[in-house]
């Protein structure tokens, strides 16, 4: 039984995102991994699992005109606003593919292969993430997920930039 009810826009967005990730992954492998090393195998496994997670979500979804109209979780190329539960500060991170140079925005970038990037991927609004980093453990709550306008301009997604706003806290 399908438990996710999504709009056609979200369905198409996720399908296009998979195709984009596949293209980018293939380019990165050609450019940075000339030999089949353990690092290359780990890189390919990461993207295989990443794609599988999205496909599983889609397989357990039904398209309906009343379905959700925004991507329900953090993906590569999303901008994630988090709230640090210990420092009581808010931070924004752009989850990016490895080897990508940082945009000229005011948002810090985190590779999807970094501990921070991995911990935030597929998290939903209000979900908590615990991230082990060399200096300790971060405790974040996801406040907002958005995708930049550049995604639309580069035909990465069929959607205009959109934002998931955090529901008011209880």
C-alpha positions as CSV (number, residue, x, y, z in Angstrom):
1,X,0.0,0.0,0.0
2,X,1.3,3.5,-0.9
3,X,1.7,5.8,2.0
4,X,3.1,8.9,0.1
5,X,0.8,11.0,-1.9
6,X,2.7,13.4,-4.1
7,X,1.9,15.7,-6.9
8,X,3.0,15.1,-10.5
9,X,5.4,18.0,-10.1
10,X,7.2,16.3,-7.2
11,X,7.2,13.0,-9.0
12,X,8.8,14.6,-12.1
13,X,11.1,16.6,-10.0
14,X,12.5,13.5,-8.3
15,X,12.8,11.6,-11.6
16,X,14.7,14.5,-13.1
17,X,16.8,14.7,-10.0
18,X,17.8,11.0,-10.4
19,X,18.8,11.6,-14.1
20,X,20.8,14.7,-13.1
21,X,22.6,12.8,-10.3
22,X,23.4,10.0,-12.7
23,X,24.9,12.4,-15.3
24,X,26.9,14.2,-12.7
25,X,28.1,11.0,-11.1
26,X,29.3,9.7,-14.4
27,X,31.2,12.9,-15.1
28,X,32.8,12.9,-11.7
29,X,33.9,9.3,-12.1
30,X,35.5,10.0,-15.5
31,X,37.2,13.2,-14.2
32,X,38.5,12.0,-10.8
33,X,38.6,8.2,-10.8
34,X,40.7,6.9,-13.6
35,X,41.2,3.6,-11.8
36,X,38.8,1.3,-9.9
37,X,40.1,2.0,-6.4
38,X,38.2,1.4,-3.1
39,X,37.5,5.1,-3.0
40,X,35.8,4.9,-6.5
41,X,33.8,1.8,-5.4
42,X,32.6,3.7,-2.2
43,X,31.7,6.7,-4.4
44,X,29.6,4.5,-6.7
45,X,28.0,2.7,-3.8
46,X,27.0,6.0,-2.2
47,X,25.2,7.1,-5.4
48,X,23.6,3.7,-5.9
49,X,22.1,3.9,-2.4
50,X,21.2,7.6,-2.9
51,X,19.3,6.7,-6.1
52,X,17.7,3.7,-4.5
53,X,16.3,5.8,-1.6
54,X,14.6,8.1,-4.1
55,X,13.3,5.2,-6.2
56,X,11.9,3.5,-3.1
57,X,10.1,6.7,-2.1
58,X,8.6,6.9,-5.6
59,X,7.7,3.2,-5.6
60,X,5.7,3.8,-2.4
61,X,4.0,6.9,-3.7
62,X,0.8,7.7,-5.5
63,X,0.5,10.7,-7.8
64,X,-2.6,12.7,-6.9
65,X,-3.6,16.3,-7.8
66,X,-4.0,16.9,-4.0
67,X,-0.5,15.4,-3.2
68,X,2.3,17.3,-1.7
69,X,3.7,19.9,-4.0
70,X,7.2,20.3,-2.5
71,X,10.1,17.8,-2.1
72,X,9.6,16.3,1.3
73,X,13.3,15.8,2.2
74,X,16.8,17.0,1.8
75,X,18.6,16.2,-1.5
76,X,21.8,17.1,-3.2
77,X,21.6,20.7,-4.3
78,X,19.1,21.6,-1.6
79,X,19.7,24.4,0.8
80,X,19.0,23.3,4.4
81,X,18.3,25.6,7.3
82,X,19.1,23.9,10.6
83,X,18.7,24.9,14.2
84,X,21.5,23.9,16.5
85,X,19.8,22.4,19.6
86,X,22.8,23.1,21.9
87,X,24.0,26.5,20.7
88,X,20.5,27.7,19.9
89,X,21.8,29.2,16.6
90,X,20.5,28.7,13.0
91,X,22.8,27.8,10.1
92,X,22.3,27.2,6.4
93,X,24.0,24.6,4.3
94,X,23.9,23.9,0.6
95,X,24.4,20.2,0.1
96,X,26.6,19.8,-3.0
97,X,28.2,17.2,-5.1
98,X,31.9,16.6,-4.3
99,X,34.5,18.6,-6.1
100,X,32.0,21.4,-6.9
101,X,33.2,24.9,-6.2
102,X,31.1,26.9,-3.7
103,X,28.5,29.3,-5.1
104,X,29.0,33.0,-4.4
105,X,26.0,32.9,-2.0
106,X,26.2,33.5,1.7
107,X,25.4,29.8,2.3
108,X,28.1,27.4,3.4
109,X,28.5,24.3,1.2
110,X,28.7,20.7,2.5
111,X,29.6,17.9,0.3
112,X,27.0,15.1,0.2
113,X,29.9,12.8,1.0
114,X,31.0,14.7,4.2
115,X,29.7,13.6,7.6
116,X,27.4,16.7,7.7
117,X,26.1,16.2,4.1
118,X,25.4,12.5,4.7
119,X,23.6,13.2,8.0
120,X,21.3,15.8,6.5
121,X,20.4,13.9,3.3
122,X,16.8,12.6,3.2
123,X,15.9,14.4,6.5
124,X,12.5,16.1,6.7
125,X,11.3,19.3,8.2
126,X,11.4,19.1,12.1
127,X,13.5,15.9,11.9
128,X,16.6,15.8,14.1
129,X,20.1,15.0,12.9
130,X,23.1,14.0,15.0
131,X,26.3,14.6,13.2
132,X,29.7,13.4,14.4
133,X,32.5,15.7,13.3
134,X,36.1,15.8,14.3
135,X,35.4,18.5,17.0
136,X,32.4,16.7,18.6
137,X,28.8,16.0,17.9
138,X,26.3,18.5,16.4
139,X,22.6,18.2,17.2
140,X,20.5,19.8,14.6
141,X,16.8,20.1,13.8
142,X,15.8,20.7,10.1
143,X,13.9,24.0,9.8
144,X,13.6,24.6,6.1
145,X,14.5,22.9,2.8
146,X,14.8,24.9,-0.4
147,X,16.1,24.6,-3.9
148,X,17.8,27.5,-5.7
149,X,16.5,29.2,-8.8
150,X,19.6,28.1,-10.6
151,X,18.3,24.5,-10.6
152,X,15.4,25.7,-12.8
153,X,17.6,27.7,-15.1
154,X,19.9,24.7,-15.6
155,X,17.0,22.4,-16.3
156,X,17.9,20.3,-13.3
157,X,14.3,20.4,-12.0
158,X,10.9,21.1,-13.6
159,X,9.9,23.2,-10.6
160,X,10.4,26.8,-9.8
161,X,12.4,27.4,-6.7
162,X,10.4,26.3,-3.8
163,X,10.7,26.2,-0.1
164,X,9.4,24.0,2.7
165,X,8.7,26.1,5.7
166,X,8.8,24.7,9.2
167,X,5.5,24.2,10.9
168,X,5.2,26.3,14.0
169,X,6.9,24.6,16.9
170,X,4.8,23.1,19.6
